[in-house]
């Protein structure tokens, strides 16, 4: 092959590489910006972008247009470098990221999350707005994300969860609202979350539970209410969640449990009531729980335990008497039974 025959493939390759570089010339992946430094990792035709916010920015900054020019972004993470905090969601950039599957903002200062702050991202599977000083969610603040599986709003300043704040999240399975200041969950706040399996509300200020709070959560399997201010468990408060497998109520102020508090939870296996102020349990409290395998009751104020309390688990008739003056902080009692190969524990420490 002659010299001219070798030049043509070389020239084609050179033009291709030049065009590729030209597409990203001056882009966020090529050089540091005045307010943001980004690292871009492209593999198998997909790009992950991590950006560090180093200076105050506004929604109309030119860097956002440059960011939206990056092709095939599947992961975008925006991390503020304190004391700088990103104060808005860059909607304009997100609109052009048709392939985005995971979006994260950490250490922001978002305040009130306005209507449609994150919306219409058809491929998004995971959304994380963590430690972003979010104070409230307007109606439809997070909406129309049909493939979203996991939503994290941990470590914010939310005081209440209102109905219609989270809409159009048909596939959402995991919702994290832990470590906020939530004291009120409006009735039917989760009614649109028909596929939810895990709800994390631990580390908040919730005092009262009602069955209306949990309406629509018929597929929920795990409910975490650890470290709130709950005082009473009323009848049928979990009735709308018949598939619950685990409830965590550790480290609350529970002093009273109504006889039918756990009615309808036939699939419940684990119940954690550690570190409360429980002095007695209704006789039939665990009877409607045929799947129950573990109950943690240590660090309470139990004075008397009747075997009838755990009669659905205990089959040994020699145990049908009382344990008077049980000092919950000093005693450990394991009540076990084996029924066709299964076992159940009630632990009082």
N, C-alpha and C positions, 0 to 999 in steps of 0.2 A: 504494500500500500504506500502511495506517495505521501509527501509532506502535507499536501493540501487535504488528503483524506484524513490525516490525523488531526488537522486543525479544526475541522467541523465539529466532531464530538466534544473537543476541548472547549470550543467557543460556546456550544450549547450548555455545557456544564457551568461555564463561567457566568453566562447570562442567568441561569437558574439560581445560582448562589447569590448573585447580585440582587436579583428580585426578592429573594428570601430575606436578605439583610435589609433591603430597602423598606420592606414591610414593617420592620421593627426599629428603623432608624430613629433614635431619640426617644424610644419607648421605655416603659418602666423596667423592662427586662434587660436593657442594655446599659443603663447608666443611672447613678443616683439622682433623685429629684431633690429639689430644695426642701420639700416638706415630708418626703417619704422615700424609704429605701426598700426595693422589692427584690426578692429572689424567685426565679422562675425555673421550674424543673419539668422538662418535657420528655415523656416516655410513651412509646406506642401510640403516638398521635394525641395524647392527652397532656394537659399542662396544669401543674399545681403552682399557685402563686401565694407567697407569704410576704406581706408588706409590714414594715415597721414605721409607724407615724412618728415623726421627729419634730414636727412643728405644727402650729395651728393651721387649719385648713377650712375651706368653705365648699359647699356643694358644687360650685361653678369653677373650681380650680381646674386648670388645663390637664393636670395629671390624671383626673378621672377619665377624660376622653382617651388619653393614652392607654390607660388600663383596659378600657373596653375594647381596644384594638387587638389585644392579645387573643390569639385564636385557641379554640378548644379548651377553655378553662373549665376544669372539673372541680377544683378545690381553690377557694379563696379565703385567706386568713388575714385579717387586719388587726395588728397588735399595737396599741399605743405605748409609747415610751414615756412613762411618768416623769415629770408632772403633766405632760401633754396628754389630753384625752380627746379622742374623736367624738364630736358632738352630733353626728347625724349618720343616717344610713345612706350610702352612695347609690341611690336608686337608679340614676342615669346610667352608671356603669353596669349595674346588675341587669338592666333591661336588655343589654346586648349579649349577655352571657347565656346563650340558649342551652349550653351543655353543662351548666353549673350543677354539681351534685352536693357540694358541701360548702357552707358559708359561715364564717366565724368572725365576730368582733369581740375582742377582749380588752378590758380596762378602758372602756369608753365613758362618755358622759351624755347619754342619750335622753335623759329626762323623760318627758311624756312621749311615748311611742305613738306617733300619729297614725291615723287611718291609712291603710295600704302602705305602711313602711316597708314591709317585705311581702311581695305579692306577685302572682303570675309567673313564678319560676317553675316551669312545668317538669323539670328533671331533678329538682332539689330533693335530696334525701335527708340531709342533716342541716339544722340551723342552730347555731350557738351564739347567744348574746349574753355573755357571762361577765359579771363584775363591771357592768356598764351603767350603773347608777340610774336604771330605769325606774321611774316613780309611779307610772300608771300606763295602762294600755287602753287606747281609744277603741271604739267599735271597729272591727275588721283591721286591727293593727297588723296582725299576721293572718293572711288570708289567701285562698286560692292557690294552695301548694299541693296539688293532687297526689304527689308521690312522697311527700315528707313522712319519714319514719320516726325521726328523733328531734325533739325540740328542747333546748336547754336555755332556761332563763334564771340560772342559779346566781346567787350572790348579787342581787340587785336591791332596790328599795321599794318594791311593790308592797302596797298596804292592803289591796283587795284584788280579787279576780272577778271580773264582771262578765255576764253573759254577752255573747257576740263579739268578744275581743279576739277569740281564736275561731275562725270560720273557714270552711272549705278545706279542711285538713282531713280528708276522708281516710287516708292510710296511716295516720299518726298512731304509733304504738307506744312511744316512750316520751313522757312529759316531766321535765325536771323544773320545779319551782322552789327548790330548797334554798335555805339561807336568805330569805327575804324578810319583810316585816308584815307578812300577810296576817290580818286578824279577821278578815271577812271574805267568804267565798259565796258569791251570789247564787241563789237557786238556779239550777240549770246552766251553770257556768261552763260545764263540760258536755252539754247535750249534743254538740256537733262532733264530738270526738268518739264516734261510734266504734272505732277499731282499737282504742287505747287499751294497753295491757299493763302498763306500769305508770303509777302516779307518785311522784316524790314531792311531798310537802313538808319535809322535816326541817327543823330549825326556823320555825315561824312563830307567830303569836296567836294562833287559833285557839279560841276558848270554847266555842260551841260547835257541835256537829249536828247536822240535820240530814234526813234522807234526801232532801231536795238538792243538797250540795252535789250529790253524786249521781244524779239522774243522767241516764244515757250511757253509763259506763258498764254495760252488761257483759263486756268481754274483759274487764279489768281482772288481772291476776295478782298484782302486788300493789298494796297501798302502804305508803310510809308516812306516818304522822309523828315520828320520833321528835322529842324535844320541842313540844308546843306547850300550850297552857290549858289543855283540855281537862275539865273537871268531872263531867258526867257523860256516861254512855247511855243514851235513851233507847227505848224499844225500836227495833227495826231500822236503825240508822244506816246499816249496810245492806239493806234488803234489795236495793237496786243493782247490786254487784254480785250476782249469784255464782260467778266463776272465780271469786277470790280464793287464792291459795295461801296467801301470806298477808298478815296485818301486823304492822309494827307500831305500837303505842307506847314504847319505852319513854321514860323520863318526862312524863306529863304530871298533872296534879289530880289524876282520877281517884275519886273517893267513893263513887257510886256507879254501879253497873246494873241497869234494868234487867229483869229476868229474860226478856226477849231481844236483848241487844244484838245477838248474833244469829237471830232467826233467818233462815233461808240460805245460809252459807254451807251447803252440803259438800262443797269441794275444799273447804278451808283445812289446811294441814298445819300451818304454823301461826301461833298467836303469841305476840310478845307484849307483856304487860309489866315488865320490869320497872323498878324505880318509880312507883306511883304511891298513892296514899290509901290503897285498898285495905279495908279492915275485914270485910266479909264478902262472900260470893253467893248469889242466889242458888238454891239447891239444884235447879235444872239448867243452869247456865250453859253447860256444854252438851246437853242431851241432843239438841238438833244438829250436832256437828259430827256426822259419822266418819268423816275422813281425817279428823284431827289427830295429829301425831305428836305435836310438841306444844306445850304451854309453858312459857317462862314467867314466873311470878316473883322472882327474888327481889329483895329490897323493897318490900311493901310493909304494911302494918297489920297483917293478918293475925287475928286473935284465935279464931276457931276455923277449922277446916272439916267439913262433913264429907264423907265418902260419896254421898249422893251428888255432890258437885261434879265429880268425875265418873259417874256411874256408867256412862257410855263407853269409857275406856277400861274401867276396872271390873274384872270378872270374878275376883277372889272374894267370896262372901264373908271371909273371916275379917275383912277390912271394913265392915259396915258399922263403924263407931266413930267417935270424934277424937280429934287431936287437940286437947284443951291448951290454952295459953301458948300457942305457937309463936315463938319469937322469930319473926321473919328474917331478921338480920343475922341470926346465929345458927339457924337450923337448916339442914339440907335433907329433903325427903324426896326419894324417887319412888313413884308409884308406877309400876310397869305391868303390862299384861301382854300375852302373846295370843293372838287370835288368827288362826290359819296362816301362821308364818309372819304376821305383821306385829309391830310393836308401837307402843305409845308412851310418852313420858310426860309427867307433870313435875316440874321442878320448882321447889320453893326454897330459896336460899336467904 
